[in-house]
């Protein structure tokens, strides 16, 4: 799914928490006397983060539904659109995530999230008023900066609100919000474009005179007010410490990097595998609407109705299935069981790469569901293993590294490579399905190989995280 989703997942986001640390994991154990905030407050926080994640991914993916009207209005190519969807967002999101992750390790994290929500929402409104490709590119850069603040701070707070025994389900809720956001961008965006096309917003100030795609972007900036109000009700939790960190202050940056480097043998292939799976997610998420429009004549409203719900169900279902099966297997056979389950999910998901052969909308949706559900499942499993390895004191930086890989390899590669193949190899806008298949198949196989390498390593961090 791409956040960690990328999921997902993602954008994915939990690269630094530990499900097993309190049971004696390598460097992740919190002190046995640690006290945890109330469960009620923790789940209220998760509800707010869930809403923030939906808004984040909706603003991130909305351009996928606006490709053709945007191209016509600004007179740009598919490749330029892919830069707006991918590179403009991915570069700044990935690299801004590193300092923002470090900030989240040092300052009140709720304030970091509030600032991010306000920034990315204001930039989304600015996208609606962009008069050229350059202005829209610049606004998307700012969207990336704002959204880069969410995952590191939110994941860090989740780890301090929930003990390891309950942390996995809390994380799944956050990732599910991202999966829903991707589908919501299609469903809600399609409804807004359809309403604007019918002239239902003409009586409204500001947006009434804007073209439908511009009005949609401006309206999507408004929910930030409600999200910020909800965030103000969330309490900043005390930071839990681990025995590996000396003293009570923040871990110095050099020490933080050393902690991560000591686990590179497992973390590097895991980070890369999750990122490559997200490349397929981003390709399908960003270009399936164009496929349905160009090859099967669906309108934005029809695409929103048909693809939006499918994207939500497959993304959320795959994420939760990965969490449930992974927890079940890990309790019996350790963290490596999660990777074994991910192997099977990737193999099943490969069936979705046949989207180039789809002869009707039903077959397109079937390929989309197959890939998205199984990729989301695999990504959540990979992220769960990363959780068990990265030390608590560097959660922010660890999550930012996950986001960096997902953005540079996932969003940029999956989105931009698809467009480049369409424009310069197949040279036919209607061949976008073939381009998507050409991206998904090799990246999925490479992710399989990287997970295999991670599983085969006898790294002390991975072994210790598997102790029961």
Long-range contacts (C-beta under 8 A, 24 or more apart in sequence): 1-175, 1-178, 1-179, 1-182, 1-278, 1-281, 1-285, 1-315, 1-318, 1-319, 1-372, 1-375, 1-376, 1-379, 2-182, 2-278, 2-281, 2-282, 2-285, 2-379, 2-406, 2-410, 2-411, 2-414, 3-57, 3-151, 3-175, 3-178, 3-278, 3-402, 3-403, 3-406, 4-151, 4-175, 4-178, 4-274, 4-278, 4-379, 4-383, 4-399, 4-402, 4-403, 4-406, 5-57, 5-175, 5-178, 5-179, 5-182, 5-278, 5-281, 5-315, 5-319, 5-376, 5-379, 6-178, 6-274, 6-277, 6-278, 6-281, 6-282, 6-379, 6-406, 6-410, 7-175, 7-178, 7-179, 7-278, 7-281, 7-315, 7-319, 7-376, 7-379, 7-380, 7-383, 7-406, 8-175, 8-178, 8-179, 8-278, 8-281, 8-315, 8-319, 8-376, 8-379, 8-380, 8-406, 9-175, 9-178, 9-179, 9-274, 9-278, 9-281, 9-315, 9-319, 9-376, 9-379, 9-380, 9-383, 10-175, 10-178, 10-274, 10-278, 10-379, 10-383, 10-402, 10-403, 10-406, 10-410, 11-93, 11-151, 11-178, 11-278, 11-402, 11-403, 11-406, 11-407, 11-410, 11-411, 12-151, 12-175, 12-178, 12-274, 12-278, 12-379, 12-383, 12-402, 12-403, 12-406, 13-151, 13-154, 13-155, 13-171, 13-174, 13-175, 13-178, 13-383, 13-399, 13-402, 13-403, 14-155, 14-171, 14-174, 14-175, 14-383, 14-384, 14-386, 14-387, 14-399, 14-402, 15-155, 15-271, 15-383, 15-386, 15-387, 15-390, 15-398, 15-399, 15-401, 15-402, 16-155, 16-156, 16-159, 16-386, 16-387, 16-390, 16-391, 16-392, 16-394, 16-395, 16-396, 16-397, 16-398, 16-399, 16-402, 17-155, 17-158, 17-159, 17-167, 17-171, 17-387, 17-390, 17-392, 17-395, 18-159, 18-164, 18-167, 18-387, 18-388, 18-389, 18-390, 18-391, 18-392, 18-465, 19-164, 19-167, 19-168, 19-327, 19-330, 19-384, 19-387, 19-388, 20-164, 20-330, 20-335, 20-388, 20-465, 20-466, 20-467, 21-164, 21-242, 21-388, 21-392, 21-465, 22-163, 22-164, 22-165, 23-164, 23-467, 23-468, 24-464, 24-467, 25-388, 25-464, 25-465, 25-467, 26-389, 26-460, 26-461, 26-463, 26-464, 26-465, 27-242, 27-244, 27-259, 27-391, 27-461, 27-464, 28-242, 28-388, 28-389, 28-390, 28-391, 28-392, 28-465, 29-242, 29-243, 30-163, 30-164, 30-240, 30-241, 30-242, 30-392, 31-240, 31-241, 31-242, 31-243, 34-163, 34-240, 34-241, 36-161, 36-162, 36-163, 37-160, 37-161, 37-235, 37-237, 37-238, 39-166, 41-161, 41-235, 42-161, 42-162, 42-170, 43-170, 44-233, 44-234, 45-157, 45-158, 45-161, 45-234, 45-235, 46-158, 46-170, 46-173, 46-174, 48-227, 48-230, 48-231, 48-233, 48-234, 49-154, 49-157, 49-158, 49-173, 49-174, 49-177, 50-173, 50-174, 50-176, 50-177, 51-177, 51-227, 51-230, 52-113, 52-117, 52-150, 52-154, 52-177, 52-227, 52-231, 53-150, 53-154, 53-174, 53-175, 53-177, 53-178, 53-180, 53-181, 54-177, 54-178, 54-180, 54-181, 54-184, 55-117, 55-121, 55-181, 55-223, 55-224, 55-227, 56-120, 56-147, 56-150, 56-178, 56-181, 57-177, 57-178, 57-179, 57-180, 57-181, 57-182, 57-184, 57-185, 58-181, 58-182, 58-184, 58-185, 58-188, 58-189, 58-220, 59-120, 59-121, 59-124, 59-143, 59-147, 59-185, 59-220, 59-221, 60-89, 60-143, 60-147, 60-181, 60-182, 60-185, 61-181, 61-182, 61-185, 61-186, 61-285, 61-286, 62-124, 62-185, 62-189, 62-216, 62-217, 62-220, 63-286, 64-185, 64-186, 64-285, 64-286, 64-287, 64-288, 64-289, 64-290, 65-185, 65-186, 65-189, 65-190, 65-193, 65-289, 65-300, 65-303, 65-304, 66-189, 66-193, 66-213, 66-216, 66-217, 66-300, 67-289, 67-290, 67-293, 68-290, 68-293, 68-294, 69-193, 69-211, 69-212, 69-213, 69-300, 70-213, 73-211, 73-213, 74-130, 74-132, 74-133, 74-136, 76-133, 77-419, 77-423, 78-290, 78-419, 78-422, 78-423, 78-429, 78-432, 79-416, 79-419, 79-420, 79-423, 79-424, 80-133, 81-419, 82-286, 82-415, 82-416, 82-418, 82-419, 82-420, 83-137, 83-416, 84-133, 84-136, 84-137, 84-140, 85-286, 85-411, 85-415, 86-282, 86-286, 86-411, 86-412, 86-413, 86-414, 86-415, 86-416, 87-412, 87-416, 88-137, 88-140, 88-141, 88-144, 89-140, 89-141, 89-143, 89-144, 89-147, 89-407, 89-411, 90-144, 90-407, 90-408, 90-410, 90-411, 90-412, 90-415, 91-141, 91-144, 91-407, 91-408, 91-412, 92-141, 92-142, 92-144, 92-145, 92-148, 93-144, 93-145, 93-147, 93-148, 93-403, 93-407, 93-411, 94-148, 94-403, 94-404, 94-405, 94-406, 94-407, 94-408, 95-404, 96-144, 96-145, 96-148, 97-148, 97-151, 97-152, 97-399, 97-400, 97-403, 97-404, 97-407, 98-397, 98-400, 98-401, 98-404, 100-148, 100-149, 100-152, 100-153, 100-396, 100-400, 101-152, 101-396, 101-397, 101-398, 101-399, 101-400, 101-401, 102-253, 102-256, 102-396, 102-397, 102-400, 103-396, 104-149, 104-152, 104-153, 104-156, 104-395, 104-396, 105-156, 105-250, 105-251, 105-256, 105-393, 105-394, 105-395, 105-396, 105-397, 106-250, 108-236, 109-153, 109-154, 109-156, 109-157, 109-236, 110-153, 110-157, 110-231, 110-234, 110-235, 110-236, 112-149, 112-152, 112-153, 113-149, 113-150, 113-153, 113-154, 113-231, 114-228, 114-231, 114-232, 115-146, 115-149, 116-145, 116-146, 116-147, 116-148, 116-149, 116-150, 116-153, 117-146, 117-150, 117-224, 117-227, 117-228, 117-231, 118-146, 118-224, 118-228, 119-145, 119-146, 119-149, 120-144, 120-145, 120-146, 120-147, 120-224, 121-146, 121-220, 121-221, 121-222, 121-223, 121-224, 122-146, 122-221, 122-224, 124-217, 124-220, 124-221, 125-217, 125-218, 125-221, 127-217, 128-210, 128-214, 128-215, 128-216, 128-217, 128-218, 128-221, 129-214, 129-218, 144-407, 148-400, 148-403, 151-399, 151-400, 151-402, 151-403, 152-395, 152-396, 152-397, 152-399, 152-400, 152-403, 153-396, 155-395, 155-396, 155-399, 156-239, 156-395, 156-396, 156-399, 157-234, 157-236, 157-237, 159-240, 159-392, 159-395, 160-237, 160-238, 160-239, 160-240, 161-237, 167-387, 168-323, 168-327, 168-384, 169-323, 171-323, 171-383, 171-384, 171-387, 172-319, 172-320, 172-323, 172-380, 175-319, 175-380, 175-383, 176-315, 176-316, 176-319, 176-320, 178-315, 179-311, 179-312, 179-315, 179-316, 179-318, 179-319, 179-376, 180-312, 180-315, 180-316, 182-285, 182-311, 182-312, 182-315, 183-307, 183-308, 183-309, 183-310, 183-311, 183-312, 183-313, 183-315, 184-308, 184-312, 186-289, 186-303, 186-304, 186-307, 186-308, 186-311, 187-304, 187-305, 187-307, 187-308, 187-309, 187-311, 187-312, 188-220, 188-304, 188-308, 189-216, 189-220, 189-300, 189-304, 190-300, 190-301, 190-302, 190-303, 190-304, 190-305, 190-308, 191-301, 191-304, 192-216, 192-219, 192-220, 193-300, 193-301, 193-304, 194-299, 194-300, 194-301, 194-304, 197-300, 197-301, 240-392, 241-392, 241-393, 242-391, 242-392, 242-393, 244-391, 244-393, 245-391, 245-392, 245-393, 250-393, 251-393, 251-394, 256-393, 256-394, 256-397, 257-397, 259-391, 259-393, 259-394, 260-390, 260-391, 260-394, 260-397, 260-398, 260-401, 262-461, 263-389, 263-390, 263-459, 263-461, 265-457, 265-459, 266-385, 266-389, 266-454, 266-457, 266-459, 266-461, 266-462, 267-386, 267-389, 267-390, 269-450, 269-451, 269-453, 269-454, 269-457, 270-382, 270-385, 270-386, 270-389, 270-450, 270-451, 270-454, 271-386, 271-401, 271-402, 271-405, 272-405, 272-409, 272-447, 272-450, 273-382, 273-446, 273-447, 273-448, 273-450, 273-451, 273-454, 274-379, 274-382, 274-383, 274-386, 274-402, 274-405, 274-406, 274-447, 275-405, 275-406, 275-408, 275-409, 275-410, 276-409, 276-410, 276-443, 276-444, 276-446, 276-447, 276-450, 277-346, 277-375, 277-378, 277-379, 277-382, 277-410, 277-443, 277-444, 277-447, 278-375, 278-379, 278-406, 278-409, 278-410, 278-411, 278-414, 279-409, 279-410, 279-411, 279-413, 279-414, 279-417, 279-439, 279-440, 279-443, 280-353, 280-371, 280-375, 280-414, 280-439, 280-440, 280-443, 280-444, 281-371, 281-372, 281-375, 281-376, 281-379, 281-410, 281-414, 282-410, 282-411, 282-414, 282-415, 283-414, 283-415, 283-417, 283-418, 283-435, 283-436, 283-439, 283-440, 284-352, 284-355, 284-368, 284-371, 284-372, 284-436, 284-440, 285-311, 285-372, 286-414, 286-415, 286-418, 287-415, 287-418, 287-419, 287-432, 287-435, 287-436, 288-355, 288-364, 288-368, 288-436, 290-429, 290-432, 291-355, 291-364, 291-432, 291-433, 291-436, 292-361, 292-364, 294-429, 294-430, 294-432, 295-430, 295-432, 295-433, 296-360, 296-361, 296-364, 298-361, 306-361, 306-365, 307-365, 307-368, 310-365, 310-368, 310-369, 311-368, 311-372, 313-369, 314-368, 314-369, 314-372, 314-373, 314-376, 315-372, 315-373, 315-376, 316-376, 317-373, 317-376, 318-345, 318-372, 318-373, 318-374, 318-375, 318-376, 318-377, 318-380, 319-376, 319-377, 319-379, 319-380, 321-373, 321-377, 322-376, 322-377, 322-378, 322-379, 322-380, 322-381, 322-384, 323-380, 323-384, 325-377, 325-381, 326-380, 326-381, 326-384, 327-384, 330-384, 330-466, 331-468, 333-466, 334-463, 334-465, 334-466, 334-467, 334-468, 335-384, 335-385, 335-388, 335-462, 335-465, 335-466, 336-455, 336-462, 336-466, 338-381, 338-382, 338-384, 338-385, 339-381, 339-382, 339-385, 339-451, 339-454, 339-455, 340-455, 341-377, 341-381, 342-377, 342-378, 342-381, 342-382, 342-451, 343-448, 343-451, 343-452, 345-374, 345-375, 345-377, 345-378, 345-381, 346-374, 346-375, 346-378, 346-444, 346-447, 346-448, 346-451, 347-448, 348-374, 349-373, 349-374, 349-375, 349-378, 349-444, 350-441, 350-444, 350-445, 352-440, 353-437, 353-440, 353-441, 353-444, 354-437, 355-433, 355-436, 355-437, 355-440, 356-433, 356-434, 356-436, 356-437, 356-438, 357-437, 358-433, 364-433, 371-440, 375-444, 378-447, 378-451, 382-451, 385-454, 385-462, 385-465, 388-462, 388-465, 388-466, 389-459, 389-461, 389-462, 389-465, 413-439, 413-443, 414-439, 414-443
